[in-house]
Amino acid sequence: MYCRTMTAFPPLTHFALTVSELNRSVAWYERLFGAAPLIVADETTYRFAVWLEPMFALHQHHAQSDGSAFNELHVGLDHIAFGCDSRDQLEDWIVRLDELGVSHGAIVDAFYGSGLAFRDPDNIQLEFFLSAK
């Protein structure tokens, strides 16, 4: 039996979230990212929008969903975290989220890092995160 040795674990290349209303979500993420998506287009089974920085995509599938809001307690995605380089940067996001009118929690500190949680229009949990050094 042949067994290859694995190289380093590959990096993540992108995230694609399913949203209920693409136009509403594109407008919200444009404000959050401070940039319009590179492309908004249609595929056979879904419409999508893509940003390159960060590599992030939104999908609205043509098939109807049951209309349920996102819930991280269900099997699947819990949340997506965007990395911060410093505590100051993490704290700056509080100000920016307030300017955007986006509800958020307080910064939560743990032994592994500090996070600032908030949610998108479909209730998908997002976070700005500073890893412990």
N, C-alpha and C positions, 0 to 999 in steps of 0.2 A: 504494500500500500504506500502510495506516494503522499507525503505531507509537506506542504510548503510552509516556510516560516513567514509569518505576517510581518509586514513593515509597520511603521507608525500608523496609528489609527487616522483615517482620512478626516480632513476638516469638514464641517458643515458648509454647504454651498448656498442654500437658500431655505426660506420658509414659505409655505403657501397655506393661507388660511381660507377656509370656506366662510363666506359672509352671506347675509340674507339679502342685502341690497347694495350692489356694487357701487352705484353712484354715490350713495350716502357714505359708504366706507372710504371710497377714494377721497372724497372731500375731507373727511376726518383725518386720514393718514397724511394727506398733503399738508395739513396744518401742523401735525405732529412732526413730520420729517422736514418741513420747510421746503418741500420740493414736490413738483408734479411727478407722476409716474413716467417712466420712459415710454411705456406703451400701454394702451388699453385696447383690447381686441377680443374677437370671438373665435372660439374653437367649436367643434361639432357639438360638444355636450356642456360647455360652460363659457362664460365671459370672464375675462381676467384683466388685471392691472399688475405691472411689474415696476419696481424701483430697483436700481442697481446699488445704491448706497443707503441703507444696507440692502443686500440682495433679498428682496421681500416681495411676495406676490399675494394677491387676493383673488379668489375664485368665487363666482356666483354660478352655480350649476343650473342648467335649464330645467332639470327635474325638480319638482317641488319638494321642499323639506316639510317636516311636520310643524314648522314654525316655532319650535322650542328654542329658548335662549341657550347660549353656551353655558355649560356647568362643568367646572373642573373636577367635580366629584364623580363624573361618569368616566368610564374607561376611555383613554385617549389623551389628548393634550391637557396638561395642567396649566402651564403658562409659558410665555416667551420672555426672556430677559435680555435687555440691551446693556452692554458693558459700559461702565464708567471708569475713568482713569484716576479719579481722586474724590475725596469726600466733598470738596467744593463743587465739583461737577455734578455730583449726585444732588447736592443741595440746590444748585442752579436749576435743576429739573423741577423742583417744587415750584419755584417762581414761574417757570415756563408753563407748567401744567395749569397753574392758577390763571395765568394770562390767557390761556386757551379755554378756560372754563371747564377743564377736565377734572372731575373728582378723583381724589387719590387718598391713600392712607399716609401715615407718618413713616419716616425711615425706620425700618426695623433692623436692629443690629443682632447678629449671631456670630458664633465663633468662626464661621466659614465666610462671612461677609455681611454686607449691608444692602438692603433692598427697599425700593420705593414702588409700591404696587398701585396700578390703576387699570381701568377697563376701557375697551373700545365700544362702539355702538352696539355690537352683538354680545356684549358682556364678556368678551374674551379677555382673560387676565394677562396683562403685560406688566413688565417690571424694569426699572433701571437698577442695575446691580454693580456693586463695588466688591470685588473679591478681597478677602483678608490676605494680608501679605505675610 
